[in-house]
Amino acid sequence: MAKSKNNQSEKNNNENLKGFDIKVNEFGEIITSHKIDEINEFLDENVKDKKLEKDIDFQEE
């Protein structure tokens, strides 16, 4: 049996991402509604980097 797709409305969305849209065209190019720099800034502020946390823990020992 095929898996059912999740509805977009069920996902938890951050208010800062309203209007954000990302698509991949037929040539494999990623097309977004926001600039890459804005996306990176948002990710830096809201997502913890697991690799950096391991480095910090290692340096503290």
N, C-alpha and C positions, 0 to 999 in steps of 0.2 A: 504494500500500500504506500502511496506517495505521501510525503510529509506535507502538511498544510503550511502555507505561508503565514507569518505573523502580520497582523494589521499594524499600520503605522501609528494608529491612535493608541495602541496598547503600550508603546514604548514610553519610557520616561524621557522627556525632552527638556533640555536646559533652555531657559527663557532667552539666553543670549544667542541661541542657535535658530531662533525663529527666522524663517525666510532662507535658511541655508539649504542649498540643493547641490548635489554632486551627481555627475553622470559620466559614463565612459562612452565616447562616440565609437563609430564603426572602425576608426583607425587606432583605437586603443588610447586615445588622448583623454585625460581627465579634465572635465569641465566643471567648474564650481561657480556658485553665485557670489562667493567672497574671495578676496585676494588671499594668496597663500600665506603672506606675512600675518594677516589677521587670524587665520586658522592656527598658525604656529603660536602666536601670542596667547590665544585662547587655550590651546593645549598645555602650554607652559604653566599657565595659571591654575588649571583645573585638573591636570592629570599628573600623578606621581610617577617618576621614572624609576622602575624597579632596579635597573642596572646601577643608577647613581646611588640608591639607598644601600645596596650591597657594598659599594666602594667606600661609602662613609662609615658603615659599620666595621669594615675591615681596618680602616685607618684608625678608628677609635681603640681597637684592641691592642 
